[in-house]
């Protein structure tokens, strides 16, 4: 095996991890957009922040994984990571997070409808 191909699997797996992180960032931005009922300008701002975050994650993964060298298998690894997140992890994670959000909403409703809060904010 050539010396230059020994570490390629580690770089590929590193980029798969970066792709999963990019998929998570996209899912979080979609959740924030949905939560805030974002209009055109807020959606544009969230998309710009997501794009900058995606570029930063990709850049940092390239620099730390392969010393800034861009190879096709690295980009394929990042794409595989995004696909792995969107097809495998996203739906179960979304269901767990929705249950957690419902629990927080119930707690928040109990606090809002409690007598001391009603007396204070009459």
Buried (B, 14 or more C-beta within 10 A) or exposed (E): EEEEEEEBEEBBBBBBBBBBBBBBBBBBBBBBBEEEEBEEEEEEEBBEEBEEBBEEBBEEBBEEBBEEEEBEBBBBBBBBBBBBBBEEBBEEEEEEEEEEEEEEEEEEEEEEEEEEEEEEEE
